[in-house]
Amino acid sequence: MLGSDGLNWVERLQFQIAKDLRAMEWSQSEIAEVLGTTQSTISRQYHREAPKLHGSADEILIDDLARDISEKLDRMGPGIDLIKQRIVIEFQFEDQQPILFDKTLTGKDLGEDQTNSALLKRLEWAATRIDAEKLEIAMPAVGMNIACCAPGAMEIEDVAAFPGKLSVVSGKLRHHEKPTFGSSNTLANMLLDYRDIHGDKYAIINVSPPLRGEEVDVEVITKACEDMSWNIGYAPKGELKHSAKSLDVILDEGSFGWAPSLYILSENPLDLIDKTHRLIDKIY
């Protein structure tokens, strides 16, 4: 499943199942329902070839598997309700024991407590993906933090972050406590203020903007955002200005007695770290 070919396995499997079910006189809507996709997607497959895999042996294996699945689905008939699926992934490396993962997917939503626990885990995992050497140059004097929330967040207590900020020590990212809810007023307020205008982002991080002399280098930040087709907004002294566009970056240029800040927004903590690395590469 490593690399792009893993995605092609799944796409080819779905493609071939749909093709077999069409031959078994299933309707497009019935195929879409059992495969968890849309009728338009099934319709477009009529005019495409099956995705290619790197090995012809893999293509035969996937096609045989698709045939087995579609025959069993056809025996059960359309309109059946799927209650769970299992995903099994095994890696075999030379001269090493295999690594096996076996998970059940149910399609059920998490309860509130489970949602909060999952969010905290994602936040902690995201912190481990930060390239400390890359971000050290952009580490704010007040410390960096990451915050995120669930869709229904309304108050600071609904936003999770790391108590005591994040710091880089000897080239490694350090945080003394696990993330908790209600532990970062500044980031939480900025995220909630943004979500009052646009509800499409759930994670935020603060870094130090590049300077030209004693002032923020707005030009280099703007140019970087243009190069990546990102939208930039402004929050003088922490007050977010209204923007008609969904934002990727918020700049607070600071003022006398007020430190400048550069905020990056994303849909989830993991994507947020990737966006942050990309921006740092552009502006420093």
C-alpha positions as a LaTeX table, in Angstrom:
\begin{tabular}{lrrr}
\hline
Residue & $x$ (\AA) & $y$ (\AA) & $z$ (\AA) \\
\hline
Met1 & 0.00 & 0.00 & 0.00 \\
Leu2 & 3.02 & 2.26 & $-0.01$ \\
Gly3 & 3.15 & 4.67 & $-2.94$ \\
Ser4 & 0.65 & 5.58 & $-5.61$ \\
Asp5 & 0.16 & 1.97 & $-6.73$ \\
Gly6 & $-1.72$ & 1.23 & $-3.52$ \\
Leu7 & $-4.40$ & 3.74 & $-4.54$ \\
Asn8 & $-4.52$ & 2.17 & $-7.99$ \\
Trp9 & $-5.19$ & $-1.25$ & $-6.44$ \\
Val10 & $-8.33$ & 0.04 & $-4.77$ \\
Glu11 & $-9.44$ & 2.03 & $-7.81$ \\
Arg12 & $-8.94$ & $-0.94$ & $-10.16$ \\
Leu13 & $-10.76$ & $-3.27$ & $-7.75$ \\
Gln14 & $-13.77$ & $-0.93$ & $-7.61$ \\
Phe15 & $-13.64$ & $-0.40$ & $-11.38$ \\
Gln16 & $-13.67$ & $-4.12$ & $-12.14$ \\
Ile17 & $-16.41$ & $-4.90$ & $-9.61$ \\
Ala18 & $-18.58$ & $-2.21$ & $-11.20$ \\
Lys19 & $-17.85$ & $-3.63$ & $-14.66$ \\
Asp20 & $-18.80$ & $-7.15$ & $-13.56$ \\
Leu21 & $-22.00$ & $-5.99$ & $-11.84$ \\
Arg22 & $-23.05$ & $-4.08$ & $-14.97$ \\
Ala23 & $-22.65$ & $-7.32$ & $-16.93$ \\
Met24 & $-24.87$ & $-8.96$ & $-14.29$ \\
Glu25 & $-27.54$ & $-6.35$ & $-15.12$ \\
Trp26 & $-27.23$ & $-4.26$ & $-11.99$ \\
Ser27 & $-28.27$ & $-0.64$ & $-12.47$ \\
Gln28 & $-25.78$ & 2.21 & $-12.05$ \\
Ser29 & $-27.52$ & 3.39 & $-8.89$ \\
Glu30 & $-27.44$ & $-0.12$ & $-7.39$ \\
Ile31 & $-23.72$ & $-0.44$ & $-8.16$ \\
Ala32 & $-22.98$ & 3.00 & $-6.74$ \\
Glu33 & $-24.84$ & 2.19 & $-3.52$ \\
Val34 & $-23.05$ & $-1.08$ & $-2.85$ \\
Leu35 & $-19.64$ & 0.42 & $-3.69$ \\
Gly36 & $-20.21$ & 3.58 & $-1.66$ \\
Thr37 & $-19.77$ & 5.95 & $-4.59$ \\
Thr38 & $-21.98$ & 8.03 & $-6.89$ \\
Gln39 & $-23.97$ & 7.11 & $-9.96$ \\
Ser40 & $-22.07$ & 9.71 & $-12.00$ \\
Thr41 & $-18.78$ & 8.03 & $-11.07$ \\
Ile42 & $-20.09$ & 4.66 & $-12.24$ \\
Ser43 & $-21.36$ & 6.27 & $-15.43$ \\
Arg44 & $-17.96$ & 7.83 & $-16.21$ \\
Gln45 & $-16.30$ & 4.44 & $-15.88$ \\
Tyr46 & $-18.09$ & 3.29 & $-19.03$ \\
His47 & $-15.73$ & 5.48 & $-21.06$ \\
Arg48 & $-12.49$ & 4.65 & $-19.26$ \\
Glu49 & $-10.00$ & 1.83 & $-19.09$ \\
Ala50 & $-9.14$ & 0.11 & $-15.84$ \\
Pro51 & $-6.29$ & 1.81 & $-13.93$ \\
Lys52 & $-2.93$ & 0.27 & $-14.77$ \\
Leu53 & $-0.74$ & $-1.32$ & $-12.11$ \\
His54 & 3.04 & $-1.64$ & $-12.15$ \\
Gly55 & 2.90 & $-5.41$ & $-12.47$ \\
Ser56 & 0.70 & $-7.45$ & $-14.79$ \\
Ala57 & 0.60 & $-10.18$ & $-12.14$ \\
Asp58 & $-0.97$ & $-7.66$ & $-9.73$ \\
Glu59 & $-3.58$ & $-6.73$ & $-12.34$ \\
Ile60 & $-4.60$ & $-10.39$ & $-12.72$ \\
Leu61 & $-4.78$ & $-10.82$ & $-8.95$ \\
Ile62 & $-6.96$ & $-7.72$ & $-8.47$ \\
Asp63 & $-9.21$ & $-8.67$ & $-11.39$ \\
Asp64 & $-9.70$ & $-12.20$ & $-10.01$ \\
Leu65 & $-10.54$ & $-10.75$ & $-6.59$ \\
Ala66 & $-13.02$ & $-8.34$ & $-8.18$ \\
Arg67 & $-14.69$ & $-11.24$ & $-9.98$ \\
Asp68 & $-15.04$ & $-13.22$ & $-6.74$ \\
Ile69 & $-16.51$ & $-10.22$ & $-4.91$ \\
Ser70 & $-18.97$ & $-9.32$ & $-7.66$ \\
Glu71 & $-20.22$ & $-12.92$ & $-7.96$ \\
Lys72 & $-20.92$ & $-13.05$ & $-4.22$ \\
Leu73 & $-22.61$ & $-9.63$ & $-4.32$ \\
Asp74 & $-24.78$ & $-10.76$ & $-7.19$ \\
Arg75 & $-25.88$ & $-13.86$ & $-5.28$ \\
Met76 & $-27.00$ & $-11.63$ & $-2.40$ \\
Gly77 & $-28.64$ & $-9.17$ & $-4.79$ \\
Pro78 & $-28.82$ & $-5.36$ & $-4.86$ \\
Gly79 & $-30.18$ & $-3.37$ & $-1.94$ \\
Ile80 & $-28.22$ & $-5.22$ & 0.73 \\
Asp81 & $-27.10$ & $-3.18$ & 3.75 \\
Leu82 & $-23.37$ & $-3.08$ & 4.52 \\
Ile83 & $-22.69$ & $-2.96$ & 8.27 \\
Lys84 & $-18.90$ & $-3.26$ & 8.39 \\
Gln85 & $-15.74$ & $-3.86$ & 6.35 \\
Arg86 & $-12.28$ & $-5.08$ & 7.29 \\
Ile87 & $-9.02$ & $-3.73$ & 5.97 \\
Val88 & $-5.96$ & $-5.96$ & 6.24 \\
Ile89 & $-2.52$ & $-4.65$ & 5.28 \\
Glu90 & 0.67 & $-6.70$ & 5.48 \\
Phe91 & 4.21 & $-5.56$ & 4.70 \\
Gln92 & 7.00 & $-8.07$ & 4.10 \\
Phe93 & 10.56 & $-6.72$ & 4.07 \\
Glu94 & 13.72 & $-8.60$ & 3.25 \\
Asp95 & 15.12 & $-10.52$ & 6.24 \\
Gln96 & 12.45 & $-9.01$ & 8.51 \\
Gln97 & 9.31 & $-10.24$ & 10.21 \\
Pro98 & 6.11 & $-9.17$ & 8.41 \\
Ile99 & 4.08 & $-6.27$ & 9.76 \\
Leu100 & 0.34 & $-6.94$ & 9.79 \\
Phe101 & $-2.55$ & $-4.52$ & 10.39 \\
Asp102 & $-6.16$ & $-5.71$ & 10.61 \\
Lys103 & $-8.91$ & $-3.13$ & 11.21 \\
Thr104 & $-12.69$ & $-3.14$ & 11.03 \\
Leu105 & $-14.52$ & $-0.22$ & 9.41 \\
Thr106 & $-18.13$ & 0.21 & 10.50 \\
Gly107 & $-19.20$ & 3.48 & 8.88 \\
Lys108 & $-20.49$ & 4.68 & 12.26 \\
Asp109 & $-19.88$ & 8.15 & 13.67 \\
Leu110 & $-17.97$ & 8.48 & 16.91 \\
Gly111 & $-19.67$ & 9.63 & 20.07 \\
Glu112 & $-18.63$ & 12.98 & 21.52 \\
Asp113 & $-16.08$ & 11.48 & 23.91 \\
Gln114 & $-14.63$ & 9.28 & 21.18 \\
Thr115 & $-14.46$ & 12.23 & 18.78 \\
Asn116 & $-12.54$ & 14.29 & 21.33 \\
Ser117 & $-10.14$ & 11.43 & 22.05 \\
Ala118 & $-9.50$ & 10.89 & 18.34 \\
Leu119 & $-8.91$ & 14.62 & 17.84 \\
Leu120 & $-6.33$ & 14.71 & 20.66 \\
Lys121 & $-4.53$ & 11.71 & 19.17 \\
Arg122 & $-4.40$ & 13.38 & 15.74 \\
Leu123 & $-3.01$ & 16.53 & 17.31 \\
Glu124 & $-0.28$ & 14.63 & 19.14 \\
Trp125 & 0.54 & 12.66 & 15.99 \\
Ala126 & 0.71 & 15.88 & 13.95 \\
Ala127 & 3.32 & 17.28 & 16.35 \\
Thr128 & 5.57 & 14.27 & 15.71 \\
Arg129 & 5.52 & 15.10 & 11.98 \\
Ile130 & 6.96 & 18.59 & 12.46 \\
Asp131 & 10.44 & 18.99 & 11.00 \\
Ala132 & 12.06 & 20.74 & 13.96 \\
Glu133 & 15.14 & 21.82 & 12.01 \\
Lys134 & 12.98 & 23.35 & 9.30 \\
Leu135 & 10.69 & 25.21 & 11.70 \\
Glu136 & 13.33 & 26.36 & 14.16 \\
Ile137 & 13.98 & 29.46 & 12.06 \\
Ala138 & 10.28 & 30.35 & 12.29 \\
Met139 & 9.82 & 29.62 & 15.98 \\
Pro140 & 8.08 & 32.59 & 17.66 \\
Ala141 & 9.66 & 34.08 & 20.78 \\
Val142 & 6.40 & 33.37 & 22.63 \\
Gly143 & 6.47 & 29.75 & 21.45 \\
Met144 & 4.62 & 27.84 & 18.77 \\
Asn145 & 1.45 & 25.83 & 19.21 \\
Ile146 & $-1.06$ & 23.81 & 17.21 \\
Ala147 & $-4.78$ & 23.94 & 17.86 \\
Cys148 & $-7.69$ & 22.07 & 16.35 \\
Cys149 & $-11.37$ & 21.53 & 16.94 \\
Ala150 & $-14.37$ & 19.46 & 15.91 \\
Pro151 & $-17.06$ & 20.93 & 13.59 \\
Gly152 & $-19.36$ & 22.00 & 16.44 \\
Ala153 & $-16.75$ & 24.02 & 18.37 \\
Met154 & $-18.14$ & 27.24 & 19.86 \\
Glu155 & $-15.95$ & 28.08 & 22.88 \\
Ile156 & $-12.26$ & 28.06 & 23.79 \\
Glu157 & $-12.93$ & 24.91 & 25.82 \\
Asp158 & $-13.92$ & 23.18 & 22.56 \\
Val159 & $-10.48$ & 23.77 & 21.01 \\
Ala160 & $-7.54$ & 21.46 & 21.75 \\
Ala161 & $-3.90$ & 22.55 & 21.91 \\
Phe162 & $-0.65$ & 21.83 & 23.75 \\
Pro163 & $-0.33$ & 23.37 & 27.24 \\
Gly164 & 2.83 & 25.41 & 27.60 \\
Lys165 & 3.55 & 25.71 & 23.85 \\
Leu166 & 6.00 & 23.81 & 21.65 \\
Ser167 & 9.72 & 24.54 & 21.49 \\
Val168 & 12.82 & 23.28 & 19.72 \\
Val169 & 15.64 & 22.02 & 21.95 \\
Ser170 & 18.85 & 20.60 & 20.45 \\
Gly171 & 17.17 & 20.24 & 17.08 \\
Lys172 & 14.16 & 18.34 & 18.44 \\
Leu173 & 10.60 & 19.46 & 19.06 \\
Arg174 & 9.62 & 19.38 & 22.71 \\
His175 & 6.32 & 19.62 & 24.55 \\
His176 & 5.98 & 18.89 & 28.24 \\
Glu177 & 2.34 & 17.82 & 28.31 \\
Lys178 & $-0.14$ & 16.05 & 26.09 \\
Pro179 & $-2.69$ & 18.20 & 24.22 \\
Thr180 & $-5.84$ & 19.12 & 26.09 \\
Phe181 & $-8.95$ & 21.16 & 25.43 \\
Gly182 & $-9.04$ & 24.81 & 26.46 \\
Ser183 & $-5.28$ & 25.26 & 26.80 \\
Ser184 & $-4.52$ & 28.00 & 24.22 \\
Asn185 & $-6.57$ & 31.18 & 24.28 \\
Thr186 & $-4.81$ & 33.01 & 21.45 \\
Leu187 & $-4.89$ & 30.23 & 18.87 \\
Ala188 & $-8.35$ & 29.10 & 19.93 \\
Asn189 & $-9.76$ & 32.60 & 19.54 \\
Met190 & $-8.18$ & 33.05 & 16.11 \\
Leu191 & $-9.50$ & 29.68 & 14.93 \\
Leu192 & $-12.98$ & 30.36 & 16.29 \\
Asp193 & $-13.00$ & 33.88 & 14.81 \\
Tyr194 & $-12.12$ & 32.41 & 11.42 \\
Arg195 & $-14.75$ & 29.70 & 11.75 \\
Asp196 & $-17.39$ & 32.34 & 12.48 \\
Ile197 & $-16.73$ & 33.58 & 8.91 \\
His198 & $-15.78$ & 30.34 & 7.13 \\
Gly199 & $-16.41$ & 26.90 & 8.59 \\
Asp200 & $-14.00$ & 24.99 & 6.36 \\
Lys201 & $-10.86$ & 24.85 & 8.53 \\
Tyr202 & $-10.39$ & 23.02 & 11.83 \\
Ala203 & $-6.66$ & 23.35 & 12.59 \\
Ile204 & $-4.27$ & 26.26 & 13.06 \\
Ile205 & $-0.59$ & 26.82 & 13.88 \\
Asn206 & 1.37 & 30.00 & 14.63 \\
Val207 & 4.86 & 30.73 & 13.33 \\
Ser208 & 7.04 & 33.81 & 13.22 \\
Pro209 & 6.82 & 35.75 & 9.93 \\
Pro210 & 10.04 & 36.68 & 8.10 \\
Leu211 & 11.33 & 40.19 & 8.72 \\
Arg212 & 12.94 & 42.81 & 6.51 \\
Gly213 & 14.82 & 44.93 & 8.95 \\
Glu214 & 12.43 & 45.46 & 11.85 \\
Glu215 & 9.23 & 45.06 & 9.83 \\
Val216 & 7.40 & 42.00 & 8.57 \\
Asp217 & 8.32 & 41.12 & 5.00 \\
Val218 & 4.76 & 41.22 & 3.67 \\
Glu219 & 5.96 & 41.03 & 0.07 \\
Val220 & 7.69 & 37.65 & 0.44 \\
Ile221 & 4.69 & 36.20 & 2.31 \\
Thr222 & 2.24 & 37.48 & $-0.31$ \\
Lys223 & 4.40 & 36.15 & $-3.14$ \\
Ala224 & 4.64 & 32.72 & $-1.52$ \\
Cys225 & 0.86 & 32.55 & $-1.13$ \\
Glu226 & 0.36 & 33.58 & $-4.76$ \\
Asp227 & 2.80 & 30.89 & $-5.93$ \\
Met228 & 0.82 & 28.22 & $-4.06$ \\
Ser229 & $-2.61$ & 29.68 & $-4.91$ \\
Trp230 & $-3.33$ & 30.28 & $-1.21$ \\
Asn231 & $-5.55$ & 33.03 & 0.13 \\
Ile232 & $-4.13$ & 35.37 & 2.75 \\
Gly233 & $-6.08$ & 37.41 & 5.29 \\
Tyr234 & $-5.06$ & 39.94 & 7.93 \\
Ala235 & $-5.59$ & 40.29 & 11.66 \\
Pro236 & $-4.03$ & 43.55 & 12.96 \\
Lys237 & $-3.35$ & 43.13 & 16.69 \\
Gly238 & $-5.24$ & 39.87 & 16.67 \\
Glu239 & $-8.49$ & 41.23 & 15.21 \\
Leu240 & $-9.37$ & 39.16 & 12.14 \\
Lys241 & $-10.65$ & 41.20 & 9.22 \\
His242 & $-13.61$ & 39.80 & 7.34 \\
Ser243 & $-12.73$ & 38.02 & 4.09 \\
Ala244 & $-15.07$ & 36.79 & 1.40 \\
Lys245 & $-12.58$ & 34.07 & 0.53 \\
Ser246 & $-11.64$ & 30.98 & 2.47 \\
Leu247 & $-8.19$ & 31.60 & 3.97 \\
Asp248 & $-5.01$ & 29.53 & 4.19 \\
Val249 & $-2.86$ & 32.11 & 5.96 \\
Ile250 & $-3.60$ & 34.96 & 8.38 \\
Leu251 & $-0.98$ & 37.66 & 8.97 \\
Asp252 & $-0.78$ & 39.85 & 12.04 \\
Glu253 & 1.96 & 42.38 & 11.26 \\
Gly254 & 2.18 & 43.43 & 14.89 \\
Ser255 & 2.81 & 46.92 & 16.25 \\
Phe256 & 4.51 & 48.63 & 19.18 \\
Gly257 & 4.43 & 46.18 & 22.06 \\
Trp258 & 2.61 & 43.59 & 19.94 \\
Ala259 & 4.59 & 40.72 & 18.39 \\
Pro260 & 3.82 & 39.85 & 14.75 \\
Ser261 & 2.37 & 36.41 & 14.01 \\
Leu262 & 1.72 & 34.28 & 10.98 \\
Tyr263 & $-1.11$ & 31.78 & 11.28 \\
Ile264 & $-1.61$ & 28.83 & 8.92 \\
Leu265 & $-4.98$ & 27.11 & 8.60 \\
Ser266 & $-5.96$ & 23.70 & 7.28 \\
Glu267 & $-8.73$ & 21.12 & 7.34 \\
Asn268 & $-6.95$ & 18.83 & 9.83 \\
Pro269 & $-3.74$ & 18.77 & 11.92 \\
Leu270 & $-1.82$ & 16.41 & 9.62 \\
Asp271 & $-2.45$ & 18.48 & 6.48 \\
Leu272 & $-1.64$ & 21.56 & 8.55 \\
Ile273 & 1.91 & 20.38 & 9.18 \\
Asp274 & 2.46 & 19.66 & 5.49 \\
Lys275 & 1.20 & 23.16 & 4.60 \\
Thr276 & 3.45 & 24.70 & 7.24 \\
His277 & 6.54 & 22.96 & 5.87 \\
Arg278 & 5.69 & 24.17 & 2.36 \\
Leu279 & 5.24 & 27.76 & 3.47 \\
Ile280 & 8.45 & 27.83 & 5.53 \\
Asp281 & 10.36 & 26.57 & 2.48 \\
Lys282 & 8.95 & 29.47 & 0.50 \\
Ile283 & 9.44 & 32.36 & 2.91 \\
Tyr284 & 12.77 & 31.52 & 4.56 \\
\hline
\end{tabular}
